[in-house]
Amino acid sequence: MSDVTFAFFHPRVLRTERLSPTLIRVVFGGDDLAAVVSGGRDQRFKLFLPRPGQDAPVLPDVLDSDWYPRWRELDPEVRGIMRTYTVRNVRRDPAEVDVDFALHGDLGPASRWAQQARPGDRVAILAPVVTDNGGVDFCPPDDTEWVLIAADETALPAVAGILDWLPADTPARVWIEVAHPDDRLPLPARANTEITWLVRPAPTADRTTALLSAVTAAGLPSGTPYAWLAGEAAAIRALRRHLVNDRGYPRPAVSFAGYWRQGTTEDELLTAAIEAAEESA
Ligand SMILES: Cc1cc2nc3c(=O)[nH]c(=O)nc-3n(C[C@H](O)[C@H](O)[C@H](O)COP(=O)(O)OP(=O)(O)OC[C@H]3O[C@@H](n4cnc5c(N)ncnc54)[C@H](O)[C@@H]3O)c2cc1C
């Protein structure tokens, strides 16, 4: 892996496109985006948003490999709002990056920002500049015979990226939980992919059991599996436990990520993760 895998960029919103009732695509542009490279699949990156009244997100003066402690030293009421998203597409000539936001109303600043994004709005991104960058979790071992994917709408961009990338002869069973029937967006067509959409009965419906119930009830293929799970943290934890404890999947065969946690902001999740790391150090 190269020494420099991610770098800061300062793009503007070029346009937005409403993909469905819940999902909105924001297309970022700017000449320096020509250096952004995606590893594909569930490639993650960091997005920095301005706070109300700011024209652009406030970041440390020096954005080298020590940017993070510097960002933490800035006033939390002033520094840019940092969130994690998935690179959906990267294009050249002109350089553009697509990010698909799952809207969840006025609850969080990123959802709020995406809902109101206008051409010219300024953000910053910490994005990959090499394909082998450590920001891709979907890495099936060579002996994988089939793939299990379970996700909610926040991971729909990642699922699309994974299905774009997956070799055509690898069978996949996919469960995706969404808020609205029209959120069932077309996914890359593959002959041996079985997709099950789970539509929540109401916006207030429980967010932690639909995927678990569906996967638990399913008859799954034999052969060496590789599972990739992403969505609400408690739902994903329960799914992983089911696959490892009840189905006997080896732990390394289950890649999982809590993309958000009910009742907790990403800032709070990050603070808790840092405190846990400091305690165990
Ligand atoms: C690796 C990774 C990749 C991700 N990729 C994407 C992506 O491509 N598209 C995408 O939309 N999201 C993605 N997410 C999830 C996104 O980062 C979170 O949903 C994030 O919390 C949104 O920030 P916010 O400012 O809107 O809400 P926050 O300020 O973080 O949270 C405010 C409140 O909203 C709740 N909340 C957060 N997200 C949701 C939600 N989706 N539905 C209901 N309630 C919610 C929280 O529990 C909290 O109570 C990704 C997360 C990770 C870790």
The ligand as a Tripos MOL2 file, in Angstrom:
@<TRIPOS>MOLECULE
LIG
   53    58     1     0     0
SMALL
NO_CHARGES

@<TRIPOS>ATOM
      1 C1        -18.4080    3.2070    6.1430 C.3       1 LIG1
      2 C2        -19.7290    3.9690    6.0960 C.ar      1 LIG1
      3 C3        -20.3040    4.2910    4.8800 C.ar      1 LIG1
      4 C4        -21.5290    4.9700    4.8300 C.ar      1 LIG1
      5 N1        -22.0600    5.2880    3.6110 N.ar      1 LIG1
      6 C5        -23.2550    5.9470    3.5510 C.ar      1 LIG1
      7 C6        -23.8100    6.3200    2.2930 C.ar      1 LIG1
      8 O1        -23.2110    6.1380    1.2260 O.2       1 LIG1
      9 N2        -25.0340    6.9330    2.3020 N.ar      1 LIG1
     10 C7        -25.7070    7.1880    3.4740 C.ar      1 LIG1
     11 O2        -26.8060    7.7410    3.4330 O.2       1 LIG1
     12 N3        -25.1740    6.8780    4.6750 N.ar      1 LIG1
     13 C8        -23.9670    6.2760    4.7450 C.ar      1 LIG1
     14 N4        -23.4300    5.9680    5.9620 N.ar      1 LIG1
     15 C9        -24.2200    6.2630    7.1720 C.3       1 LIG1
     16 C10       -24.1160    7.7390    7.6090 C.3       1 LIG1
     17 O3        -22.7560    8.0600    7.8610 O.3       1 LIG1
     18 C11       -24.9410    7.9160    8.9080 C.3       1 LIG1
     19 O4        -26.2930    7.6870    8.6500 O.3       1 LIG1
     20 C12       -24.7240    9.2640    9.5570 C.3       1 LIG1
     21 O5        -25.0740    9.1440   10.9340 O.3       1 LIG1
     22 C13       -25.5560   10.3790    8.9470 C.3       1 LIG1
     23 O6        -25.2030   11.6010    9.5760 O.3       1 LIG1
     24 P1        -26.2670   12.6910   10.0500 P.3       1 LIG1
     25 O7        -25.4890   13.9110   10.3350 O.co2     1 LIG1
     26 O8        -27.3720   12.7640    9.0630 O.co2     1 LIG1
     27 O9        -26.8620   12.0740   11.3940 O.3       1 LIG1
     28 P2        -26.1450   12.0340   12.8540 P.3       1 LIG1
     29 O10       -25.9330   13.4050   13.3690 O.co2     1 LIG1
     30 O11       -24.9530   11.1330   12.8080 O.co2     1 LIG1
     31 O12       -27.2820   11.3300   13.7130 O.3       1 LIG1
     32 C14       -28.4360   12.0720   14.1680 C.3       1 LIG1
     33 C15       -29.5530   11.1000   14.5380 C.3       1 LIG1
     34 O13       -30.0010   10.4680   13.3490 O.3       1 LIG1
     35 C16       -29.9690    9.0490   13.4790 C.3       1 LIG1
     36 N5        -29.6240    8.4920   12.1670 N.ar      1 LIG1
     37 C17       -28.4520    8.5360   11.4960 C.ar      1 LIG1
     38 N6        -28.5530    7.9620   10.2820 N.ar      1 LIG1
     39 C18       -29.8430    7.5360   10.1920 C.ar      1 LIG1
     40 C19       -30.5870    6.8730    9.1840 C.ar      1 LIG1
     41 N7        -30.0470    6.5450    7.9970 N.pl3     1 LIG1
     42 N8        -31.8910    6.5970    9.4310 N.ar      1 LIG1
     43 C20       -32.4780    6.9420   10.5980 C.ar      1 LIG1
     44 N9        -31.8220    7.5920   11.5800 N.ar      1 LIG1
     45 C21       -30.5260    7.8770   11.3770 C.ar      1 LIG1
     46 C22       -28.9320    8.7700   14.5470 C.3       1 LIG1
     47 O14       -29.2270    7.5670   15.2190 O.3       1 LIG1
     48 C23       -29.0920    9.9750   15.4730 C.3       1 LIG1
     49 O15       -30.1340    9.7520   16.3930 O.3       1 LIG1
     50 C24       -22.1870    5.3170    6.0360 C.ar      1 LIG1
     51 C25       -21.5830    5.0180    7.2770 C.ar      1 LIG1
     52 C26       -20.3700    4.3510    7.3040 C.ar      1 LIG1
     53 C27       -19.7420    4.0430    8.6450 C.3       1 LIG1
@<TRIPOS>BOND
     1     1     2 1
     2     2     3 ar
     3     2    52 ar
     4     3     4 ar
     5     4     5 ar
     6     4    50 ar
     7     5     6 ar
     8     6     7 ar
     9     6    13 1
    10     7     8 2
    11     7     9 ar
    12     9    10 ar
    13    10    11 2
    14    10    12 ar
    15    12    13 ar
    16    13    14 ar
    17    14    15 1
    18    14    50 ar
    19    15    16 1
    20    16    17 1
    21    16    18 1
    22    18    19 1
    23    18    20 1
    24    20    21 1
    25    20    22 1
    26    22    23 1
    27    23    24 1
    28    24    25 2
    29    24    26 1
    30    24    27 1
    31    27    28 1
    32    28    29 2
    33    28    30 1
    34    28    31 1
    35    31    32 1
    36    32    33 1
    37    33    34 1
    38    33    48 1
    39    34    35 1
    40    35    36 1
    41    35    46 1
    42    36    37 ar
    43    36    45 ar
    44    37    38 ar
    45    38    39 ar
    46    39    40 ar
    47    39    45 ar
    48    40    41 1
    49    40    42 ar
    50    42    43 ar
    51    43    44 ar
    52    44    45 ar
    53    46    47 1
    54    46    48 1
    55    48    49 1
    56    50    51 ar
    57    51    52 ar
    58    52    53 1
@<TRIPOS>SUBSTRUCTURE
     1 LIG1         1 GROUP 0 **** ****
